[in-house]
Amino acid sequence: MKVLIVLTSHDELGDTGRKTGFWLEELAAPYYRFKEAGWQIVLASPRGGRPPLDPKSNEPDFQTEQTRRFEADPEATAALAATVRLDSVSADDFDTVFYPGGHGPLWDLAEDAGSARLIETTLRSGKPLALVCHAPGVLRHAVDEDGAPLVRGKQVTGFANSEEEAVQLTEVVPFLVEDELKHLGGTYSKGGDWEPYVVQDGLLITGQNPASSAPAADALIKLVTTTRA
């Protein structure tokens, strides 16, 4: 199996002067789940090259066994340093796609027409797709075959308003993931703040927060195995 992991290229946290990017745990935990499943992994980002790491995600309080393993893994760090450009990949070449979060995707991937097409093509081809934490916000411009919002009528989750408020970025982000998914007609649900929570609706898997990244990857592996059997 071959999985495409799509990371943000955006590194500015609004007008705060602080940096953002992708959240390390949301890449590292799924990366090793896929690796241990024997999958081939390709990393992509809008600009290609090394995507920006949210510096907060690498602070001691947010490090995990998997993030430390990733940072000590020459193969993993080399792949991260040389992500391919998102506009150079085709959904036809992959069995599935996974989007880690971090705040960065709200600025670039959420508005990236190529990303929307990738999502639409993947699902229309009968291939599963998963997004975690802020990444479900990337679905905002994706549509179904009838031109309706892709998430309309679907069970979804994503970073909760209460979690955004807890990190004091409600007024900084361009939109709130929970509000946007509801606005688009998604049937949004959530678990406890910072607790693992994953929702599956057909081929679409969404996870609420960083703690949901490994369970979302597990759900994706199971779904891909089932659909490709």
Backbone hydrogen bonds in HBPLUS format (Angstrom, degrees):
<---DONOR---> <-ACCEPTOR-->    atom                        ^
c    i                          cat <-CA-CA->   ^        H-A-AA   ^      H-
h    n   atom  resd res      DA  || num        DHA   H-A  angle D-A-AA Bond
n    s   type  num  typ     dist DA aas  dist angle  dist       angle   num
A0040-GLN N   A0001-MET O   2.79 MM  39  6.18 168.1  1.80 161.1 162.2     1
A0095-ASP N   A0002-LYS O   2.82 MM  93  5.38 156.7  1.88 147.5 155.5     2
A0003-VAL N   A0040-GLN O   2.88 MM  37  6.27 163.2  1.91 173.1 175.6     3
A0042-VAL N   A0003-VAL O   3.01 MM  39  6.35 156.8  2.07 166.0 170.4     4
A0004-LEU N   A0096-THR O   3.12 MM  92  6.52 161.8  2.16 146.5 150.5     5
A0098-PHE N   A0004-LEU O   2.83 MM  94  6.21 160.4  1.86 161.4 164.6     6
A0005-ILE N   A0042-VAL O   2.85 MM  37  6.18 168.8  1.86 165.8 169.5     7
A0044-ALA N   A0005-ILE O   2.88 MM  39  6.16 158.2  1.93 164.9 164.9     8
A0006-VAL N   A0098-PHE O   2.94 MM  92  6.36 155.0  2.01 156.0 164.3     9
A0007-LEU N   A0044-ALA O   2.82 MM  37  6.09 172.4  1.83 160.3 161.4    10
A0020-THR N   A0011-ASP O   2.84 MM   9  4.62 151.2  1.92 112.5 118.2    11
A0014-GLY N   A0012-GLU O   3.02 MM   2  5.68 128.6  2.30 105.5  90.6    12
A0013-LEU N   A0018-ARG O   2.94 MM   5  5.44 169.7  1.95 152.5 149.0    13
A0016-THR N   A0013-LEU O   3.17 MM   3  5.94 163.8  2.20 139.4 142.6    14
A0104-GLY N   A0021-GLY O   3.21 MM  83  4.45 154.0  2.29 137.1 133.0    15
A0022-PHE N   A0052-PRO O   2.93 MM  30  6.46 155.7  1.99 156.0 156.6    16
A0054-ASP N   A0022-PHE O   2.91 MM  32  5.41 172.3  1.92 147.0 147.0    17
A0023-TRP N   A0101-GLY O   3.26 MM  78  5.94 148.1  2.37 111.4 114.8    18
A0026-GLU N   A0023-TRP O   3.01 MM   3  5.55 127.5  2.30 112.6 125.8    19
A0027-LEU N   A0024-LEU O   3.02 MM   3  5.35 151.2  2.11 109.0 117.9    20
A0028-ALA N   A0024-LEU O   2.83 MM   4  6.02 175.4  1.83 167.9 167.1    21
A0029-ALA N   A0025-GLU O   3.02 MM   4  5.70 163.4  2.04 140.4 145.2    22
A0031-TYR N   A0027-LEU O   2.92 MM   4  5.89 155.8  1.98 152.3 160.4    23
A0032-TYR N   A0028-ALA O   3.17 MM   4  6.42 160.3  2.21 154.9 156.7    24
A0033-ARG N   A0029-ALA O   3.16 MM   4  6.41 146.7  2.28 142.8 152.6    25
A0033-ARG N   A0030-PRO O   3.04 MM   3  4.88 116.6  2.45  92.3 109.0    26
A0034-PHE N   A0030-PRO O   2.84 MM   4  6.09 165.8  1.86 164.1 165.6    27
A0035-LYS N   A0031-TYR O   2.89 MM   4  6.07 154.3  1.96 142.6 150.9    28
A0036-GLU N   A0032-TYR O   2.93 MM   4  5.88 163.8  1.96 140.5 144.6    29
A0037-ALA N   A0033-ARG O   3.13 MM   4  6.31 128.1  2.41 133.9 147.2    30
A0037-ALA N   A0034-PHE O   3.11 MM   3  5.02 132.7  2.35  92.3 105.7    31
A0039-TRP N   A0034-PHE O   3.03 MM   5  5.44 160.3  2.07 160.8 154.4    32
A0038-GLY N   A0035-LYS O   2.93 MM   3  5.21 155.7  1.99 107.0 114.6    33
A0084-VAL N   A0043-LEU O   2.98 MM  41  6.44 156.9  2.04 152.8 146.7    34
A0045-SER N   A0084-VAL O   3.04 MM  39  6.42 150.1  2.13 166.2 172.9    35
A0048-GLY N   A0045-SER O   3.22 MM   3  5.03 134.5  2.44  95.4 108.1    36
A0086-LEU N   A0045-SER O   2.83 MM  41  5.14 140.8  1.98 131.8 133.5    37
A0049-GLY N   A0083-THR O   2.82 MM  34  4.76 145.2  1.94 147.1 136.9    38
A0083-THR N   A0049-GLY O   3.18 MM  34  4.76 140.1  2.34 109.0 110.2    39
A0057-SER N   A0054-ASP O   2.93 MM   3  5.53 138.3  2.11 116.4 127.0    40
A0058-ASN N   A0055-PRO O   3.16 MM   3  5.51 158.1  2.21 107.3 114.1    41
A0059-GLU N   A0056-LYS O   3.11 MM   3  5.29 166.5  2.13 111.6 112.9    42
A0062-PHE N   A0059-GLU O   2.87 MM   3  5.57 152.1  1.95 124.9 133.2    43
A0063-GLN N   A0060-PRO O   3.33 MM   3  5.23 157.8  2.38 100.0 106.4    44
A0068-ARG N   A0064-THR O   3.04 MM   4  6.24 166.0  2.06 154.7 158.0    45
A0069-ARG N   A0065-GLU O   2.99 MM   4  6.10 149.6  2.08 137.8 146.9    46
A0070-PHE N   A0066-GLN O   2.89 MM   4  6.04 156.1  1.95 144.6 150.6    47
A0071-GLU N   A0067-THR O   3.04 MM   4  6.25 164.9  2.07 148.5 151.9    48
A0072-ALA N   A0068-ARG O   3.17 MM   4  6.28 131.5  2.42 137.6 149.1    49
A0072-ALA N   A0069-ARG O   3.24 MM   3  5.23 136.4  2.45  95.1 106.9    50
A0073-ASP N   A0070-PHE O   3.08 MM   3  5.09 164.1  2.10 108.8 112.9    51
A0077-THR N   A0073-ASP O   2.96 MM   4  6.17 171.9  1.97 165.9 168.0    52
A0078-ALA N   A0074-PRO O   2.96 MM   4  5.95 147.0  2.08 139.7 148.4    53
A0079-ALA N   A0075-GLU O   3.08 MM   4  6.27 153.7  2.15 142.3 148.9    54
A0080-LEU N   A0076-ALA O   2.98 MM   4  6.27 154.2  2.05 148.4 155.8    55
A0081-ALA N   A0077-THR O   3.03 MM   4  6.16 145.2  2.16 137.2 145.9    56
A0082-ALA N   A0079-ALA O   3.23 MM   3  5.33 148.9  2.33  99.4 108.5    57
A0088-SER N   A0085-ARG O   2.95 MM   3  5.43 161.3  1.99 116.4 121.5    58
A0089-VAL N   A0086-LEU O   3.30 MM   3  5.73 172.1  2.31 114.7 117.0    59
A0093-ASP N   A0090-SER O   3.03 MM   3  5.68 159.2  2.07 117.7 123.2    60
A0094-PHE N   A0091-ALA O   3.19 MM   3  5.57 170.1  2.20 116.6 118.6    61
A0130-ALA N   A0097-VAL O   3.05 MM  33  6.51 160.1  2.09 155.3 161.6    62
A0099-TYR N   A0130-ALA O   2.85 MM  31  6.28 153.6  1.92 147.4 156.4    63
A0132-VAL N   A0099-TYR O   3.08 MM  33  6.46 154.7  2.14 173.8 178.0    64
A0106-LEU N   A0103-HIS O   3.06 MM   3  5.86 151.7  2.14 125.6 132.8    65
A0107-TRP N   A0104-GLY O   2.97 MM   3  5.79 157.1  2.02 127.8 133.3    66
A0108-ASP N   A0104-GLY O   3.44 MM   4  6.81 161.4  2.48 149.8 154.8    67
A0110-ALA N   A0105-PRO O   2.90 MM   5  5.93 150.1  1.99 171.3 167.6    68
A0111-GLU N   A0108-ASP O   3.03 MM   3  5.48 147.2  2.14 111.5 120.9    69
A0112-ASP N   A0109-LEU O   3.22 MM   3  4.82 163.9  2.25  98.6 103.4    70
A0115-SER N   A0112-ASP O   3.11 MM   3  5.26 120.8  2.48  98.3 112.4    71
A0116-ALA N   A0112-ASP O   3.07 MM   4  6.46 159.3  2.11 152.5 158.2    72
A0117-ARG N   A0113-ALA O   2.98 MM   4  6.23 156.4  2.03 146.2 152.3    73
A0118-LEU N   A0114-GLY O   2.95 MM   4  6.14 152.5  2.03 142.7 150.4    74
A0119-ILE N   A0115-SER O   2.98 MM   4  6.26 161.1  2.02 154.6 158.5    75
A0120-GLU N   A0116-ALA O   2.94 MM   4  6.16 168.1  1.95 151.6 155.1    76
A0121-THR N   A0117-ARG O   2.80 MM   4  5.89 168.0  1.82 153.5 157.1    77
A0122-THR N   A0118-LEU O   2.93 MM   4  5.97 159.1  1.97 145.7 151.9    78
A0123-LEU N   A0119-ILE O   3.14 MM   4  6.34 173.9  2.14 155.8 156.4    79
A0124-ARG N   A0120-GLU O   2.95 MM   4  6.06 160.5  1.99 149.3 155.7    80
A0125-SER N   A0121-THR O   2.96 MM   4  5.96 130.1  2.22 139.0 150.4    81
A0125-SER N   A0122-THR O   3.25 MM   3  5.26 136.2  2.46  94.4 106.4    82
A0127-LYS N   A0122-THR O   3.04 MM   5  5.38 154.5  2.11 156.9 154.3    83
A0126-GLY N   A0123-LEU O   2.98 MM   3  5.21 158.9  2.03 109.5 113.8    84
A0129-LEU N   A0203-LEU O   2.97 MM  74  6.30 155.7  2.03 169.3 166.4    85
A0205-ILE N   A0129-LEU O   2.92 MM  76  6.20 159.6  1.96 160.0 163.7    86
A0131-LEU N   A0205-ILE O   2.98 MM  74  6.48 147.3  2.09 148.0 156.7    87
A0207-GLY N   A0131-LEU O   2.93 MM  76  6.37 144.9  2.05 145.3 152.6    88
A0135-ALA N   A0132-VAL O   2.96 MM   3  5.25 147.4  2.07 135.1 128.7    89
A0133-CYS N   A0207-GLY O   2.84 MM  74  5.83 143.4  1.98 123.7 135.2    90
A0159-PHE N   A0133-CYS O   2.87 MM  26  4.70 156.4  1.92 129.3 125.4    91
A0137-GLY N   A0134-HIS O   2.94 MM   3  5.74 156.2  2.00 124.4 131.5    92
A0138-VAL N   A0135-ALA O   2.75 MM   3  5.35 161.2  1.79 122.7 129.1    93
A0139-LEU N   A0136-PRO O   3.07 MM   3  5.62 164.4  2.10 113.3 118.2    94
A0140-ARG N   A0137-GLY O   3.21 MM   3  5.72 164.6  2.24 118.8 120.1    95
A0142-ALA N   A0139-LEU O   3.10 MM   3  5.22 151.8  2.18 108.0 116.7    96
A0150-LEU N   A0142-ALA O   2.89 MM   8  5.49 166.7  1.91 136.0 132.1    97
A0144-ASP N   A0148-ALA O   2.79 MM   4  5.53 154.6  1.86 156.9 165.3    98
A0147-GLY N   A0144-ASP O   2.96 MM   3  5.29 165.8  1.98 116.8 120.6    99
A0152-ARG N   A0149-PRO O   3.05 MM   3  5.40 157.6  2.10 112.3 119.4   100
A0154-LYS N   A0151-VAL O   2.87 MM   3  5.17 164.5  1.89 135.3 135.4   101
A0153-GLY N   A0185-GLY O   2.83 MM  32  5.88 169.8  1.84 133.4 130.6   102
A0187-THR N   A0154-LYS O   2.73 MM  33  5.66 166.1  1.74 147.9 151.6   103
A0156-VAL N   A0187-THR O   3.07 MM  31  5.96 163.9  2.10 132.2 134.9   104
A0189-SER N   A0156-VAL O   3.07 MM  33  6.52 145.1  2.19 158.6 169.4   105
A0163-GLU N   A0160-ALA O   3.02 MM   3  5.13 127.1  2.31  99.3 113.1   106
A0164-GLU N   A0160-ALA O   2.98 MM   4  6.37 157.1  2.04 154.2 160.8   107
A0165-GLU N   A0161-ASN O   2.88 MM   4  6.12 155.8  1.94 148.9 155.9   108
A0166-ALA N   A0162-SER O   3.05 MM   4  6.15 143.4  2.19 130.3 139.9   109
A0167-VAL N   A0163-GLU O   3.17 MM   4  6.52 141.0  2.33 143.5 152.1   110
A0169-LEU N   A0164-GLU O   3.21 MM   5  5.73 175.3  2.21 153.8 154.4   111
A0168-GLN N   A0165-GLU O   3.01 MM   3  4.82 154.6  2.07  99.5 106.7   112
A0172-VAL N   A0169-LEU O   3.00 MM   3  4.93 153.9  2.07 103.1 111.4   113
A0173-VAL N   A0169-LEU O   3.15 MM   4  6.20 165.4  2.17 166.1 162.5   114
A0180-GLU N   A0176-LEU O   2.89 MM   4  6.07 161.8  1.93 159.2 164.9   115
A0181-LEU N   A0177-VAL O   2.97 MM   4  6.15 166.8  1.99 159.3 161.8   116
A0182-LYS N   A0178-GLU O   3.13 MM   4  6.34 157.6  2.18 149.0 155.1   117
A0183-HIS N   A0179-ASP O   2.83 MM   4  6.01 157.9  1.88 148.6 155.6   118
A0184-LEU N   A0180-GLU O   2.98 MM   4  6.15 146.7  2.09 147.8 155.6   119
A0186-GLY N   A0181-LEU O   2.87 MM   5  5.30 147.8  1.97 169.8 160.7   120
A0185-GLY N   A0182-LYS O   2.95 MM   3  5.19 157.8  2.00 108.4 115.1   121
A0195-GLU N   A0192-GLY O   2.99 MM   3  5.26 162.7  2.02 132.6 132.7   122
A0208-GLN N   A0197-TYR O   3.00 MM  11  5.59 157.1  2.06 162.2 168.0   123
A0199-VAL N   A0206-THR O   2.87 MM   7  5.38 165.2  1.89 161.4 166.5   124
A0206-THR N   A0199-VAL O   2.92 MM   7  5.38 162.5  1.95 156.4 162.3   125
A0201-ASP N   A0204-LEU O   2.86 MM   3  5.30 165.8  1.88 158.2 163.0   126
A0204-LEU N   A0201-ASP O   3.10 MM   3  5.30 162.0  2.13 129.6 127.9   127
A0212-SER N   A0209-ASN O   2.85 MM   3  5.31 152.5  1.93 116.6 125.8   128
A0213-SER N   A0210-PRO O   3.09 MM   3  5.48 169.8  2.10 116.5 119.5   129
A0216-ALA N   A0212-SER O   2.90 MM   4  5.92 149.6  1.99 145.8 154.8   130
A0217-ALA N   A0213-SER O   2.98 MM   4  6.19 152.0  2.06 143.0 150.6   131
A0218-ASP N   A0214-ALA O   2.90 MM   4  6.20 155.8  1.96 153.2 160.2   132
A0219-ALA N   A0215-PRO O   2.93 MM   4  6.15 156.0  1.99 144.2 150.5   133
A0220-LEU N   A0216-ALA O   2.90 MM   4  6.14 150.0  1.99 143.9 152.4   134
A0221-ILE N   A0217-ALA O   2.90 MM   4  6.16 160.1  1.94 151.9 156.6   135
A0222-LYS N   A0218-ASP O   3.05 MM   4  6.28 164.2  2.08 149.6 153.6   136
A0223-LEU N   A0219-ALA O   2.96 MM   4  6.13 156.8  2.01 144.5 151.2   137
A0224-VAL N   A0220-LEU O   2.82 MM   4  5.99 167.0  1.83 157.7 160.8   138
A0225-THR N   A0221-ILE O   2.96 MM   4  6.04 164.0  1.99 148.6 153.6   139
A0226-THR N   A0222-LYS O   3.01 MM   4  6.19 148.9  2.11 140.2 148.7   140
A0227-THR N   A0223-LEU O   2.86 MM   4  6.10 167.0  1.88 155.8 158.7   141
A0228-ARG N   A0224-VAL O   2.87 MM   4  5.88 144.0  2.00 148.7 157.6   142
A0229-ALA N   A0226-THR O   3.34 MM   3  5.26 155.4  2.40  97.5 104.7   143
